[in-house]
Amino acid sequence: MSRQHANGQAPPADWAAASYQPGPNTPLLHCGAPGCGAAYLDDEPGRQAHTAVFAHSPRPRQAASPPQENP
């Protein structure tokens, strides 16, 4: 099944979006803005897409947490 415009023609392909592949270690986070909670990939394209769709920036990038040591 493919998307079609009201006139029955398929929309043009967005090759930039189709070629995007997130990195293997890109975390999936949830937005911390009040009332949002949307999930986004924590990389620059994912953050830009969240801003474009929801009109606000997701919470700031999170630093990787240090590994937990077992005593």
N, C-alpha and C positions, 0 to 999 in steps of 0.2 A: 504494500500500500504506500502510495506517495502523496505528498501534499499537493494540492492544486489551488490556483487562484479561482475566483468566481467565474472567470471566463473560460475555465477548463484547461488552461495551460499551466504547466509546472513552473514554480518560481526558479529563477536562476540559482545555480549552485554557489554557495559561499565557500570558495576553496580555502580561504584563510582559516575558517572555523573547522572545515573538514580535515585539514592537515595538522591541527593542534593535537599533540599527544603529551599528557602530563608526564613528568619524571616519575621513576619508579618509587621514589621516597616522598612524593608530594602528599602531605596529609590532607584529609577531608575534615574541615572544621565547621562549626556552626556559628553563625553571626551572633555577637553579643549585644547588638542594638536592641533596645526595648521593643518588644512586639514583633521582632523579625524571626530569629531562629533559623533562617535559611542556611543550608549547607553550601559550602564553596571550597574549591581547591585552594590551598594556601600557597599559590605562586602568583606571579604578576598578572598573567592573563586571567586567572580565576578571580583575583581581586578586582581587576578592571571590569570584568563581566558583572560581578555583584554590584559594583557602583553604577554601571549603566542600567541594570534591570531594576534595582531597588532604590536608586537615587541617594544612597548613603554608602560610606565606606564600611567594610566589616572591621571588626576589632583589629588593633595593630598586630603585626606579625609576632608570633610567639617564638621565643628562643627554645631550642631543643632542651629538654630537661635532662640533667645528668643521670646516668644509670644508677639505680638503687643498689646499694651494697648489702648483702646478707651477712649478719653478724655471725 
